[in-house]
Each structure stands twice: as structure tokens, then as C-alpha cells.
Amino acid sequence: MAVYMVERDLKGISLDQLAAAQKRAIETGKDLTARGKPVRYIRSMFVPGEARCMCLFEAPGPEHVRELNETARLPFSRIVEALDLTP
């Protein structure tokens, strides 16, 4: 499966809200996968000084990633295919 990066602008978000959003992404991914739409949250990087967040997801296509974020009511500015180079 491919990896997709979701970019978010999260001005004014608290750490508790950020943690809750991460939990929604994980749970929504599990729910969609159980319903035959495989998508998995991998991890996020948050840049507090810019209120920007980049989240990685694994899915067969960007439409699954979009559905996860829309279902979980998580704001995003774009979804792009990416390469996860973590060793």
C-alpha cells in the first residue's frame, strides 16, 4: 500500500485537542478498515511555532485517506503521496 501525507493548519489547537484528533484518526482508520476500506494512521509531526501538522497514512489510494479525515472531522489542506523513509 502507498503512504500519503496529510497537511493540516491547526492554529489555536491545544495539546489535549491534538491528542484527541490523533485518537479519532486511529479509531476511524480501524473502523473503515473493518468495513473493507483499508487505511491506517502511521504517525504525525506537529510544528508548534507554525501550528502545522503533517500526518502519514497507509492506504491503497488517497480516497480512503480523504474519507478517514472527513469522517473523523479532521481539517486538512491537502493529501499527497509520500515516501516514508524511516529506517
C-alpha positions as CSV (number, residue, x, y, z in Angstrom):
1,M,0.0,0.0,0.0
2,A,1.0,3.6,-0.6
3,V,1.8,6.2,2.0
4,Y,0.0,9.6,2.0
5,M,0.9,12.7,3.9
6,V,-2.0,14.9,5.1
7,E,-1.1,18.5,5.8
8,R,-3.0,20.5,8.4
9,D,-3.2,24.0,9.7
10,L,-4.1,23.8,13.4
11,K,-3.8,27.3,14.7
12,G,-5.0,27.6,18.3
13,I,-5.1,23.8,19.0
14,S,-4.2,22.6,22.5
15,L,-2.1,19.5,23.1
16,D,-5.2,17.8,24.5
17,Q,-7.2,18.6,21.3
18,L,-4.2,17.4,19.3
19,A,-4.2,14.1,21.2
20,A,-8.0,13.7,20.8
21,A,-7.6,14.3,17.0
22,Q,-4.9,11.6,16.8
23,K,-7.1,9.2,18.6
24,R,-10.0,9.9,16.2
25,A,-7.7,9.3,13.3
26,I,-6.6,5.9,14.7
27,E,-10.1,4.8,15.6
28,T,-11.7,5.9,12.4
29,G,-9.0,4.1,10.4
30,K,-9.7,0.9,12.3
31,D,-13.5,1.3,11.7
32,L,-13.0,1.9,7.9
33,T,-10.6,-1.0,7.6
34,A,-13.1,-3.3,9.3
35,R,-15.7,-2.1,6.7
36,G,-13.4,-3.1,3.8
37,K,-11.8,0.3,3.2
38,P,-8.2,-0.3,4.4
39,V,-6.5,2.8,5.8
40,R,-4.0,3.1,8.7
41,Y,-2.7,6.1,10.6
42,I,1.1,5.8,10.9
43,R,2.2,8.9,12.8
44,S,2.2,12.7,12.9
45,M,4.7,15.5,13.2
46,F,3.5,18.8,14.7
47,V,5.4,22.1,14.4
48,P,4.1,24.3,17.3
49,G,5.7,27.5,16.1
50,E,3.8,27.3,12.8
51,A,0.7,25.3,14.0
52,R,1.3,22.9,11.1
53,C,0.8,19.2,11.4
54,M,1.9,16.5,8.9
55,C,0.3,13.1,9.3
56,L,1.2,9.9,7.5
57,F,-1.4,7.3,6.5
58,E,-1.1,4.0,4.6
59,A,-3.9,3.2,2.1
60,P,-4.4,1.8,-1.4
61,G,-5.4,5.3,-2.6
62,P,-5.9,8.9,-1.5
63,E,-9.7,8.5,-1.4
64,H,-9.5,6.2,1.7
65,V,-7.3,8.8,3.4
66,R,-9.8,11.6,2.5
67,E,-12.7,9.6,3.8
68,L,-11.0,8.9,7.1
69,N,-10.2,12.6,7.6
70,E,-13.7,13.8,6.6
71,T,-15.4,11.1,8.7
72,A,-13.2,12.0,11.8
73,R,-13.9,15.7,11.1
74,L,-10.2,16.4,11.0
75,P,-9.3,19.6,9.0
76,F,-6.7,19.3,6.2
77,S,-5.3,21.4,3.4
78,R,-4.1,18.6,1.1
79,I,-3.3,15.0,0.8
80,V,-0.3,13.9,-1.3
81,E,1.5,10.6,-1.9
82,A,4.7,10.5,0.1
83,L,7.7,8.2,0.8
84,D,8.2,7.2,4.4
85,L,12.0,6.9,4.8
86,T,12.0,5.8,8.4
87,P,14.7,3.2,8.8
